[in-house]
Amino acid sequence: MALPGPLPTQRTRQREATRRRLIEAGLRVVADGGFAGASTAAIARATGKAHGTVFVHFPTRDALVAELVAEVGRTMSAQLAAAASGEPSLGAVLEAHLAALAAHEAVYARVLAEASTLPQAARAQVLALQSGIAFRLRAAWSRERARGAVRDLDPVALGNMWIALTNHYLMNRDLFAPGGSVITKCGAALATQFLDLVRT
């Protein structure tokens, strides 16, 4: 049996707590004003910390931005995995994805809208998240296809259609749901439309 590692020191715990506060503040700043407004100074102000504190934890603004996008991706992936565990139906995967989007809608919509301006590492995180969603959709579609419940489609196109549909609504949320959540307002209808297209 392996012995437990050393317990974290008070200093280590404080450092981790500060890093966590910077990430949480960064997500709030991005949700409110986008990545363009998420300067290291603005994020430091939102935590009440000195500007230099940001650079103790993140060597550059790009590193901080990449971590903010990675945090959204990790959280959404964990929620999706928990909500659509086992061998979920196609509908259950869509529901789980919509719930994860709703929980992070403001920041994720900013990620999509500003993707071309984000550091390469952050863009790679977005692609990885979308690939994970597409993989779950293809697996669910494949199980339902074996039962003859869905049309014979290109499985890559299947994932691309769903991601394109949700991304379109998120990037235009001010038109589809002014001042509110586009996922709350339109998510169920999008899932129904998508299922109508793919089911026999």
C-alpha positions as CSV (number, residue, x, y, z in Angstrom):
1,M,0.0,0.0,0.0
2,A,1.4,3.4,-1.0
3,L,1.9,6.0,1.7
4,P,-0.1,9.2,1.3
5,G,1.9,12.1,0.0
6,P,2.7,15.1,2.1
7,L,-0.1,17.3,3.1
8,P,-0.3,20.7,1.4
9,T,1.1,23.6,3.4
10,Q,-0.9,26.6,4.4
11,R,1.1,28.6,1.8
12,T,0.2,26.0,-1.0
13,R,-3.5,26.2,0.0
14,Q,-3.4,30.0,-0.1
15,R,-1.7,29.9,-3.5
16,E,-4.3,27.5,-4.9
17,A,-7.2,29.5,-3.5
18,T,-5.8,32.7,-5.1
19,R,-5.4,31.0,-8.4
20,R,-9.0,29.7,-8.2
21,R,-10.2,33.2,-7.3
22,L,-8.4,34.6,-10.4
23,I,-10.0,32.0,-12.6
24,E,-13.5,32.6,-11.2
25,A,-13.1,36.4,-11.5
26,G,-11.8,35.9,-15.1
27,L,-14.9,34.0,-16.0
28,R,-17.1,36.7,-14.6
29,V,-15.2,39.4,-16.4
30,V,-15.4,37.5,-19.7
31,A,-19.1,36.8,-19.2
32,D,-19.8,40.5,-18.7
33,G,-17.5,42.1,-21.3
34,G,-15.9,39.4,-23.5
35,F,-12.3,38.4,-23.8
36,A,-11.4,41.9,-25.2
37,G,-12.4,43.4,-21.9
38,A,-10.7,40.7,-19.8
39,S,-7.4,42.4,-19.3
40,T,-5.1,41.1,-16.5
41,A,-5.7,44.4,-14.7
42,A,-9.5,44.0,-14.9
43,I,-9.3,40.4,-13.5
44,A,-6.9,41.5,-10.7
45,R,-9.3,44.3,-9.8
46,A,-12.2,41.8,-9.7
47,T,-10.4,39.8,-7.0
48,G,-9.1,42.8,-5.1
49,K,-5.6,41.6,-5.7
50,A,-2.6,43.6,-7.0
51,H,-2.1,43.4,-10.8
52,G,1.2,41.5,-10.3
53,T,-0.6,38.7,-8.5
54,V,-2.0,37.5,-11.9
55,F,1.5,37.0,-13.2
56,V,2.5,34.9,-10.2
57,H,0.0,32.4,-11.4
58,F,-0.1,32.9,-15.1
59,P,3.0,34.0,-17.0
60,T,1.1,35.8,-19.7
61,R,-2.4,37.0,-20.5
62,D,-2.6,34.2,-23.2
63,A,-1.9,31.6,-20.6
64,L,-4.7,33.0,-18.4
65,V,-7.1,33.1,-21.3
66,A,-6.2,29.5,-22.3
67,E,-6.9,28.5,-18.7
68,L,-10.3,30.2,-18.6
69,V,-11.3,28.4,-21.7
70,A,-9.9,25.1,-20.4
71,E,-11.9,25.6,-17.1
72,V,-15.2,26.0,-19.1
73,G,-14.3,22.9,-21.1
74,R,-13.4,20.8,-18.1
75,T,-16.6,21.8,-16.2
76,M,-18.8,21.2,-19.2
77,S,-17.2,17.9,-20.0
78,A,-17.7,16.7,-16.4
79,Q,-21.3,17.8,-16.4
80,L,-21.9,16.1,-19.7
81,A,-20.2,12.9,-18.5
82,A,-22.2,12.8,-15.3
83,A,-25.6,13.5,-17.0
84,A,-25.1,11.2,-19.9
85,S,-23.3,8.3,-18.2
86,G,-23.6,4.6,-19.2
87,E,-25.2,4.1,-22.6
88,P,-27.5,7.2,-23.0
89,S,-30.0,7.7,-25.8
90,L,-29.4,10.3,-28.4
91,G,-32.0,12.5,-26.7
92,A,-30.3,12.1,-23.3
93,V,-26.9,13.2,-24.8
94,L,-28.6,16.3,-26.3
95,E,-30.3,17.1,-23.0
96,A,-27.0,16.8,-21.1
97,H,-25.2,19.0,-23.6
98,L,-27.9,21.6,-23.4
99,A,-27.7,21.6,-19.6
100,A,-23.9,22.0,-19.7
101,L,-24.3,24.9,-22.2
102,A,-27.0,26.6,-20.1
103,A,-24.7,26.5,-17.0
104,H,-21.9,28.3,-18.9
105,E,-23.9,30.1,-21.6
106,A,-22.5,33.6,-21.2
107,V,-18.8,32.6,-21.2
108,Y,-19.2,29.9,-23.9
109,A,-21.1,32.3,-26.2
110,R,-18.1,34.7,-25.8
111,V,-15.7,31.9,-26.6
112,L,-17.5,31.1,-29.8
113,A,-17.9,34.8,-30.9
114,E,-14.3,35.6,-30.2
115,A,-12.7,32.3,-31.1
116,S,-10.6,33.8,-34.0
117,T,-8.9,36.2,-31.6
118,L,-8.1,33.7,-28.8
119,P,-4.7,32.1,-28.3
120,Q,-4.1,28.9,-30.2
121,A,-4.2,26.8,-27.0
122,A,-7.6,28.2,-26.1
123,R,-8.9,27.4,-29.6
124,A,-7.6,23.9,-29.3
125,Q,-9.6,23.6,-26.0
126,V,-12.8,24.5,-27.8
127,L,-12.1,22.0,-30.5
128,A,-11.5,19.3,-28.0
129,L,-14.7,20.0,-26.2
130,Q,-16.7,20.0,-29.4
131,S,-15.0,16.7,-30.4
132,G,-16.0,15.1,-27.1
133,I,-19.6,16.1,-27.7
134,A,-19.6,14.8,-31.2
135,F,-18.1,11.5,-30.0
136,R,-20.9,11.0,-27.5
137,L,-23.5,11.8,-30.1
138,R,-22.0,9.4,-32.6
139,A,-21.9,6.6,-29.9
140,A,-25.6,7.2,-29.0
141,W,-26.6,7.3,-32.7
142,S,-24.7,4.1,-33.4
143,R,-26.6,2.3,-30.6
144,E,-29.9,3.6,-31.9
145,R,-29.0,2.8,-35.5
146,A,-28.4,-0.9,-34.5
147,R,-32.1,-0.9,-33.4
148,G,-33.2,0.8,-36.6
149,A,-34.4,3.9,-34.7
150,V,-32.3,6.5,-36.6
151,R,-31.5,7.2,-40.3
152,D,-28.3,6.0,-41.9
153,L,-26.3,9.2,-41.8
154,D,-22.6,10.2,-42.0
155,P,-21.7,10.1,-38.2
156,V,-19.3,13.0,-38.6
157,A,-22.0,15.1,-40.2
158,L,-24.3,14.2,-37.3
159,G,-22.0,15.8,-34.7
160,N,-21.3,18.8,-37.0
161,M,-25.0,19.5,-37.5
162,W,-25.7,19.6,-33.8
163,I,-22.7,21.7,-32.9
164,A,-23.4,24.1,-35.8
165,L,-27.0,24.4,-34.7
166,T,-26.3,25.1,-31.0
167,N,-23.3,27.4,-31.9
168,H,-25.5,29.4,-34.3
169,Y,-28.1,30.1,-31.5
170,L,-25.4,30.9,-28.9
171,M,-23.6,33.3,-31.2
172,N,-26.9,35.1,-32.0
173,R,-28.4,34.9,-28.5
174,D,-29.1,38.6,-28.5
175,L,-31.5,38.0,-31.4
176,F,-33.1,34.7,-30.3
177,A,-33.4,35.5,-26.6
178,P,-32.7,39.2,-25.9
179,G,-31.6,39.6,-22.3
180,G,-32.2,36.0,-21.5
181,S,-30.9,32.5,-22.0
182,V,-31.2,31.2,-25.5
183,I,-30.7,27.6,-24.3
184,T,-33.6,28.0,-21.8
185,K,-35.8,29.6,-24.5
186,C,-34.9,27.5,-27.5
187,G,-32.9,24.4,-26.4
188,A,-35.8,22.0,-26.2
189,A,-37.1,23.0,-29.6
190,L,-33.6,22.6,-31.1
191,A,-33.3,19.1,-29.6
192,T,-36.7,18.2,-31.0
193,Q,-35.9,19.5,-34.5
194,F,-32.6,17.6,-34.5
195,L,-34.2,14.4,-33.4
196,D,-36.9,14.8,-36.0
197,L,-34.2,15.0,-38.7
198,V,-32.2,11.9,-37.6
199,R,-34.9,9.5,-36.3
200,T,-36.8,7.2,-38.7
